Structure formats: C-alpha cells, structure tokens
Amino acid sequence: MMIDGLARILVFQGIGEVISKFVFPLVPGPVIGLVLLLAYLAWRGGVPEGVELVSAAFMRYLGVLFVPAAVGVVLFWPHLQRQALAIIVALVVSAVATVAASALIAKLLSRGGSDAP
C-alpha cells in the first residue's frame, strides 16, 4: 500500500519536473507536481490510503530536512554577518509586499462575492 502511494507521489513529481523543464522553466518541478497532485486528489474526491500513509511518514520526519539549511547558516555565518543589512532589507520589503499583495487579492475577491444574494 505504501509503495503505491510513494509511486503516485513520485509520478506527479516527475510530471512536474518534465513540465518545468519544457513549459514553465521558472517554476520548480516539485511545485508543479504538488499542484497537479492536489488537483488530482480534488478531482478524485479524497486521498488514497497509500498516499496518506506516505505523506504521514514524510510529515513525521520533515524536521530532518531543515538540518542542511542550519548547517549552511553555520557554515556561511561570516558572509551572513557581512550582508546582514541587505538581508534584513530584503526580508522586510518582501514581507511588506506579500502582505500588500494578499490584501489586494482579498479585496478583489471579496468585491466579486458581494454581488451574491
């Protein structure tokens, strides 16, 4: 059952990689594969047992995936200190832009729903 779920997840990731390579080169393949998997699960109307088992196992060990990032921070700490101002400015500007874009989208979507009875 787990093999079936893992195979489905990997198939969608592979399809996403192919689409990313030839159609949308700026979007990562795993992101496209995840969106396709989500669309498939919505179309199907539920999550197969095998996919649920594999995803639960992935989620259980998700913290392990952050270890390489932490090692990178420790390894490049002197570079990060030298570039601290640029990093802080980039983080603040991107956070403000994200909040503004989210507010604009929410406003546009709520405007379209106000016509309903």
SEROZA-269287 format. One record per residue (C-alpha): x, y, z; residue number from 0. Coordinates in steps of 0.001 Angstrom, whole numbers. Layout:
<kefis>
((X, Y, Z), NUM) ...
</kefis>
This chain:
<kefis>
((0, 0, 0), 0) ((2846, 2418, 815), 1) ((4620, 1582, -2425), 2) ((1503, 2595, -4358), 3) ((1320, 5915, -2501), 4) ((5020, 6624, -2971), 5) ((4758, 5754, -6656), 6) ((1855, 8179, -7119), 7) ((3719, 10997, -5386), 8) ((6873, 10355, -7415), 9) ((4912, 10167, -10671), 10) ((3400, 13587, -10030), 11) ((6801, 14983, -9101), 12) ((8248, 13538, -12315), 13) ((5448, 15047, -14396), 14) ((6078, 18357, -12674), 15) ((9795, 18154, -13479), 16) ((9060, 17496, -17164), 17) ((6577, 20377, -17329), 18) ((9075, 22630, -15550), 19) ((11818, 21681, -17962), 20) ((9856, 22282, -21169), 21) ((6886, 24560, -20373), 22) ((7429, 26630, -17198), 23) ((11188, 26822, -16570), 24) ((10817, 29452, -13829), 25) ((8580, 27264, -11654), 26) ((10261, 24380, -9768), 27) ((9164, 20923, -10871), 28) ((8186, 19725, -7385), 29) ((5863, 22731, -7014), 30) ((4143, 21938, -10308), 31) ((3923, 18275, -9307), 32) ((2392, 19213, -5957), 33) ((-244, 21390, -7643), 34) ((-1025, 18559, -10082), 35) ((-1284, 16075, -7200), 36) ((-3617, 18454, -5363), 37) ((-5776, 18799, -8482), 38) ((-5848, 15014, -8900), 39) ((-6859, 14485, -5273), 40) ((-9583, 17143, -5550), 41) ((-10868, 15544, -8761), 42) ((-10788, 12113, -7146), 43) ((-12644, 13430, -4097), 44) ((-10277, 12080, -1463), 45) ((-6826, 10891, -564), 46) ((-5943, 7254, -1307), 47) ((-4791, 5275, 1709), 48) ((-1296, 4734, 311), 49) ((-749, 8438, -349), 50) ((-1994, 9225, 3156), 51) ((423, 6720, 4703), 52) ((3411, 8067, 2765), 53) ((2531, 11695, 3433), 54) ((2174, 10973, 7166), 55) ((5629, 9373, 7148), 56) ((7083, 12389, 5300), 57) ((5498, 14781, 7783), 58) ((6846, 12822, 10735), 59) ((10430, 13374, 9542), 60) ((10009, 16828, 7990), 61) ((12278, 18418, 10605), 62) ((15234, 16438, 9288), 63) ((15010, 18404, 6033), 64) ((15929, 21589, 7898), 65) ((19305, 20216, 9022), 66) ((21112, 21115, 5756), 67) ((19766, 24674, 5963), 68) ((21001, 25027, 9532), 69) ((24413, 23682, 8542), 70) ((24524, 26222, 5716), 71) ((23761, 29056, 8125), 72) ((26552, 27961, 10448), 73) ((28960, 27418, 7564), 74) ((28317, 30817, 5962), 75) ((27840, 32812, 9191), 76) ((30659, 35298, 8408), 77) ((29118, 36028, 4987), 78) ((25689, 36452, 6553), 79) ((27089, 38922, 9097), 80) ((28700, 40993, 6338), 81) ((25467, 41056, 4343), 82) ((23128, 41479, 7341), 83) ((21739, 44866, 6284), 84) ((20921, 43675, 2754), 85) ((19305, 40509, 4113), 86) ((17181, 42443, 6621), 87) ((16057, 44962, 3979), 88) ((15171, 42151, 1552), 89) ((13188, 40304, 4231), 90) ((11270, 43401, 5329), 91) ((10488, 44529, 1766), 92) ((9357, 41041, 733), 93) ((7182, 40690, 3858), 94) ((5522, 44060, 3226), 95) ((4999, 43204, -457), 96) ((3466, 39843, 475), 97) ((1044, 41422, 2943), 98) ((94, 44135, 431), 99) ((-452, 41638, -2383), 100) ((-2510, 39382, -111), 101) ((-4662, 42314, 992), 102) ((-5190, 43411, -2607), 103) ((-6170, 39907, -3709), 104) ((-8522, 39516, -724), 105) ((-10121, 42865, -1545), 106) ((-10565, 41916, -5208), 107) ((-12030, 38521, -4315), 108) ((-14401, 39954, -1721), 109) ((-15620, 42550, -4214), 110) ((-16607, 39768, -6622), 111) ((-18523, 37885, -3913), 112) ((-20585, 40908, -2786), 113) ((-22972, 40553, -5757), 114) ((-24300, 37251, -4469), 115) ((-27729, 37306, -2721), 116) 
</kefis>
